[in-house]
Amino acid sequence: MQGKKDYQEKLFIRFQLSDYVPADNFYRRLRSILDLSFLYDSTAKYYGNEGQKSIDPVVFFKLMLVGYLENMNSDRRIIITSRMRMDILYFIGYDLDEELPWHSTLSRTRQLYGEETFTAIFKTVLKQCIDNGLVAGRRQAVDSVLVKANAALSSVVERQILDDAAGYGKELDAHTEKLSSDNIIHLPDHLSASQASAKQKPKPVNQARVSPSDTDARISYKPGKVLALNYLSQVSVDTSNHVITHIQAFHADKGDGQCLPEILTQTVNTLKENGLTVHEVLADSGYSSEPGLLALIEHQIEGYIPNRSGYKDDREGFTYDKEHDRYICSQGKYLTFRHFRAKGNGLHKLYKTSVSDCATCPLKDSCTNPSTGTKVIRESAIKDIYRQMQQRVQSSKGRKMRKVRQGTVEPVLGTLVNFTGMKKVNTKGIAMANKCMIMAAVAYNLKKLLKLKPSPNKNSKTKPSGSLDNPFYNLITRFHRTTNAFIATLLPFNRNGQTTFWSFAR
């Protein structure tokens, strides 16, 4: 007989969330391992002793985690989704009939707490990963990804105009009380300065233009990507089980090599707090820079970073004389060391010939600078370090480390951007962007903590019980598991109470 459901809402009902959230539910398991009670003491300084009660700090951070775990970067969507999910309500400690905080409370509380509070949560979860054997600490892979800022490219204006407008606003506020109704307000003379500077050399795009809605966002792009206002997220990942050991926001117009020293310092210190030491760092050629390589030496870390494309180990037509620190050209003339010169973030050594040496040279027209009549070679002051790095990268271990890096940090970045709500930040300013990135990394590590088991020790070669080093043992064992009764008839002989292939062969 056909059934028909007759639904009538009950006036009274006994209901307990814990009875309806399965034991293997993700959020139930997460609630059992995540202890954020320390937040009550660390956030007490942000509140007074009077007034209305604020949102519970533990509830706030759990709602933040829900956003990143569910790949949502909208506070409004977080509240709407949480209201409809029993497992999320159980995770944050709310009943069905309790009203959730207003979505604007989340954004205000995010601005209220300092970065140190978000970092403390990251370190707490990282320590749990370390205690569960998911982090070895020995080898770290570093890479970066552009994260869209919460500002449109169409909002960008000339920085001079923004500065002039801000200056004019201050002047107007300072003289408001002195102005009478008969006064005529004229724009200050310096507003026309942009016309005078139009003939000057154009500045780099991010020095000349800025977004008024987010002055920390920078115009940047990568090959195959659209030009946009972005932040740069630098991520350090442990290669053993792909757990994030550090994440930090930088301005998007900053090079990877410029960021490496700070990333190394933060990662080394964080792992040192947990008794782990970093021995190797893997990165791509974008991190090849003098500050980065010197930072590796300072921390006594062995790096595997390919030299940048412009690096030259040998100069065609010139031989380096290491004993006298000079170059010798094909005509036997010397390019002697003259002085150091800073270039970008590095220090270069300049080698130069004399005018008299090049005056009668048959290669003068193709070799020397026409304006000076001399030949100049610029070399990095740490050329030997670059050469050692090149040899290390080209070794068999170096080629292996390249594959390890690609298989470690790049999938992590893809997961953060596409599945953990880090494609775009929903905040303004680099400090707020850093908070968002930290919480995305916390959500990623929590997933690892709940799903990924520690990898077995590769050096361990324990043999299964009953193995007699017979090459066919594993095949017979597999077959025995699926056809237990049949194998028992094939192997009637018993050795020490255990049926083996060896006794059958015997």
VENSULTA-V239077 format. One record per backbone hydrogen bond with DSSP energy under -0.5 kcal/mol. NH is the residue of the N-H (numbers start at 1). CO is the residue of the C=O. E is the energy in kcal/mol with one decimal. If there is no record, write none. Layout:
((NH CO E) (NH CO E))
This chain:
((7 5 -0.7) (8 6 -0.5) (15 13 -0.6) (19 16 -1.4) (20 16 -0.6) (20 17 -1.7) (21 17 -1.0) (22 20 -0.7) (25 22 -1.5) (29 25 -2.4) (30 26 -2.5) (31 27 -2.1) (32 28 -1.3) (33 29 -0.9) (33 30 -0.7) (34 30 -1.9) (35 33 -0.7) (36 34 -0.6) (39 36 -1.9) (40 37 -1.4) (41 38 -0.6) (42 38 -1.8) (43 39 -2.1) (44 41 -0.6) (46 43 -1.6) (47 44 -1.6) (60 56 -2.6) (61 57 -2.2) (62 58 -2.0) (63 59 -2.4) (64 60 -2.1) (65 61 -2.3) (66 62 -2.1) (67 63 -1.8) (68 64 -1.6) (69 65 -3.0) (70 66 -2.2) (71 68 -0.8) (72 67 -4.1) (78 74 -1.9) (79 75 -1.8) (80 76 -2.2) (81 77 -2.8) (82 78 -2.4) (83 79 -1.9) (84 80 -0.9) (84 81 -0.7) (85 81 -0.6) (85 82 -0.9) (86 84 -0.6) (89 85 -2.0) (90 86 -2.3) (91 87 -1.8) (92 88 -2.4) (93 89 -1.0) (94 89 -2.8) (98 95 -1.3) (105 102 -1.5) (106 102 -0.7) (106 103 -0.7) (107 103 -1.0) (108 104 -2.1) (109 105 -2.3) (110 106 -2.1) (111 107 -1.6) (112 108 -1.5) (113 109 -2.1) (117 114 -1.1) (118 114 -1.0) (119 115 -2.6) (120 116 -1.9) (121 117 -1.4) (122 118 -2.0) (123 119 -2.6) (124 120 -1.9) (125 121 -2.2) (126 122 -2.5) (127 123 -2.2) (128 124 -1.5) (129 125 -2.0) (130 126 -2.4) (131 127 -2.9) (132 128 -1.5) (133 130 -1.7) (134 129 -2.8) (140 280 -2.4) (141 237 -3.0) (142 282 -2.9) (143 235 -2.0) (145 233 -1.8) (147 231 -3.1) (148 423 -1.9) (149 229 -2.7) (150 427 -0.7) (151 149 -1.6) (155 152 -1.5) (156 153 -1.4) (157 210 -2.8) (159 208 -3.3) (162 158 -1.9) (163 159 -2.5) (164 160 -2.5) (165 161 -2.5) (166 162 -2.2) (167 163 -2.5) (168 164 -2.7) (169 165 -2.2) (170 166 -1.8) (171 167 -2.1) (172 168 -2.5) (173 169 -2.2) (174 170 -2.1) (175 171 -1.4) (176 172 -0.5) (176 173 -0.6) (178 175 -0.6) (179 175 -1.0) (179 176 -0.6) (183 180 -1.2) (185 183 -0.5) (186 184 -0.6) (191 188 -1.6) (192 189 -1.8) (193 190 -1.5) (194 191 -0.6) (195 192 -0.9) (196 192 -1.2) (197 193 -2.1) (198 195 -0.9) (199 196 -0.7) (200 197 -1.1) (207 204 -1.4) (208 204 -1.7) (209 205 -1.7) (210 157 -2.4) (212 155 -0.8) (212 210 -0.6) (214 211 -0.6) (217 214 -1.0) (218 230 -2.0) (220 228 -2.4) (225 222 -2.8) (228 220 -1.9) (230 218 -3.1) (230 228 -0.6) (231 147 -2.7) (232 250 -2.8) (233 145 -2.8) (233 231 -0.6) (234 232 -0.6) (234 248 -2.7) (235 143 -2.8) (236 246 -2.8) (237 141 -2.8) (238 243 -2.9) (239 139 -1.9) (242 238 -1.3) (243 238 -0.5) (245 236 -2.6) (246 236 -1.4) (248 234 -1.9) (250 232 -2.9) (252 230 -0.7) (254 251 -1.7) (257 286 -1.0) (259 255 -1.3) (260 256 -1.5) (261 257 -0.6) (263 259 -2.1) (264 260 -2.9) (265 261 -2.2) (266 262 -2.5) (267 263 -2.5) (268 264 -2.8) (269 265 -2.3) (270 266 -2.3) (271 267 -2.3) (272 268 -2.1) (273 269 -1.6) (274 271 -0.9) (275 272 -1.8) (276 271 -2.8) (279 138 -2.7) (280 138 -2.4) (281 302 -1.8) (282 140 -2.8) (283 304 -1.7) (287 284 -1.8) (288 285 -1.7) (289 287 -1.0) (293 289 -2.6) (294 290 -2.3) (295 291 -1.7) (296 292 -1.7) (297 293 -1.7) (298 294 -2.3) (299 295 -2.0) (300 297 -1.1) (301 296 -2.9) (302 279 -3.0) (303 301 -0.7) (304 281 -2.4) (306 283 -0.6) (311 308 -1.9) (316 314 -0.6) (318 315 -2.3) (319 328 -2.5) (321 326 -3.7) (322 320 -0.9) (325 321 -0.8) (326 321 -1.7) (327 335 -2.3) (328 319 -2.6) (329 333 -2.6) (330 317 -0.7) (332 329 -2.0) (335 327 -3.2) (336 334 -0.7) (336 352 -1.5) (337 325 -0.7) (338 350 -3.1) (339 350 -0.7) (341 348 -2.7) (343 346 -2.6) (346 343 -2.3) (348 341 -3.0) (349 379 -3.8) (350 339 -2.4) (351 349 -0.5) (351 377 -2.7) (352 336 -2.4) (353 375 -1.6) (358 354 -1.3) (359 355 -1.0) (360 356 -0.6) (361 358 -0.8) (364 361 -1.5) (367 363 -1.6) (368 364 -2.0) (369 374 -2.7) (370 368 -0.5) (372 369 -0.6) (373 369 -3.4) (377 351 -2.6) (379 349 -2.5) (379 377 -0.5) (381 347 -2.6) (383 380 -1.2) (385 382 -0.5) (386 382 -1.9) (387 383 -2.4) (388 384 -2.3) (389 385 -2.3) (390 386 -2.3) (391 387 -2.1) (392 388 -2.1) (393 389 -2.5) (394 390 -1.8) (395 391 -0.5) (395 392 -0.8) (399 395 -2.2) (400 396 -1.6) (401 397 -2.7) (402 398 -1.5) (403 399 -1.2) (404 400 -2.0) (405 401 -2.5) (406 402 -2.2) (407 403 -2.1) (408 404 -0.6) (408 405 -1.0) (409 405 -1.6) (410 405 -0.9) (412 408 -1.0) (413 409 -2.3) (414 410 -2.1) (415 411 -2.1) (416 412 -2.5) (417 413 -2.3) (418 414 -2.4) (419 415 -2.3) (420 415 -0.7) (420 416 -0.7) (422 416 -1.7) (423 417 -0.5) (425 148 -2.3) (433 429 -2.0) (434 430 -2.0) (435 431 -1.4) (436 432 -2.0) (437 433 -2.2) (438 434 -2.2) (439 435 -2.2) (440 436 -2.0) (441 437 -2.0) (442 438 -2.1) (443 439 -2.3) (444 440 -2.0) (445 441 -2.6) (446 442 -2.2) (447 443 -1.7) (448 444 -1.8) (449 445 -2.5) (450 446 -1.9) (451 447 -2.1) (452 448 -2.3) (460 457 -1.2) (467 464 -1.9) (473 470 -2.0) (476 472 -2.2) (477 473 -2.7) (478 474 -2.4) (479 475 -2.0) (480 476 -2.4) (481 477 -1.5) (482 478 -1.0) (483 479 -2.1) (487 483 -2.3) (488 484 -1.8) (489 485 -1.2) (490 486 -1.3) (491 487 -2.2) (492 490 -0.6) (495 498 -1.8) (496 494 -0.5) (498 495 -1.2) (504 500 -1.2) (505 501 -2.5) (506 502 -2.1))
